[in-house]
Amino acid sequence: ATLARAAPATAPPAPACWRTARRFLRERARVSRANEKMYSLDNPVRAKNWPPPEEVGDPMTPKRCRDIMHHLHVQEIEKMRELRPFPMPQFNPGDLLEVRYELSRSQQTFAVFQGFCTEVRNKWLNSSFVLKNTYDGVGVEQLVPRYSPRVLGVRVVHALQPRAPKVDPRPPTRNYRHMWHYYVRGKYSKGKRLLFKFHTPQRPGIMSMEPRIRRELANIRHRYQMQRAEAQLPPYIFPGPYHITRRQTREVKAERYRRMLIYAWDERQQREEKKRRLREKHKWGTFKIVKEPKMSALTDLPNYHPLMGNLPK
């Protein structure tokens, strides 16, 4: 009875269930750290802390690399500008430049090169310009880095005249539809050839009628003017939408058009009369030679001349 009472005091506590006991039996004696050395997203140990917290906010992408290089270039450019012993002048291709650059800093020697600027390369820190000249009949080109510490001075000997600014050929307009590019593709572009009359830029002024309606109205007016001229009626003055302010202009145009018709009719009559005279002259049987016979030196010889008997045929 005493052994039975003392047995529970020395025995370990019974497990809650046999499954937990089996799980403890399957544990390894030493925990493996092989998963910590496998750097892949399939590894849950490494994927838990990936990507690294220090790179989560600003990842290293190609765009970020380009930005870093750009900022480094800008800092280096500012540094080279401060160390430059001269102010860099403004120049363009075609200018005659003179560049002083050092050959050896230890021997304190420098050289001067003078030439025409043929090319300007703007590439941030790698910017440069090309000078070309001829020495002893041989063309020489020299590429001068813009931000090189060996360049001691750049001088513009002769600058070309600046190009005249391009003038917009389109006239200034008060047309409220000028820049509304609906259904007018290519009408206001500068680089196209003017294929048709209505492809020209819009004239100054507010649009009163559409171009197609205006052309049809002009054709109708022209046909009506011709009909009135054939019927020998005075020309009709089209009053138009501005019958008060534009009447004088239309009267002048009508008078000019009437005179054009009259002059054309007169010329037509003169041509017909000239053709009639030619037809009358060229009729058969009425051809007459009104010229006198031409007297030559042989026909004017006297009878007693020795050549009178045997004249050339």
Protein Blocks (a to p, Z undefined) as FASTA:
>chain_A
ZZmmmmmmmpccddfblklmmmmmmpcfbdcfklmmmccfklmklmmmcccfklmmmccd
fklmmmmmmmmmmmmmmmmmmmpcbdcddddehiacdddddfblklopacddddddfbdc
dehjlgccdddddeehiacdddddfklckbnbdcdfbacddddddddfbdcdfbfklmmc
ghighklpmkbccfbfklpccdedddfbdfklmmmmmmmmmmmmmmmmmnopacdddebj
mlmlmmmmmmmmmmmmmmmmmmmmmmmmmmmmmmmmmmmmmpghiaccfbdcdddfklmp
cfklmklmmccZZ
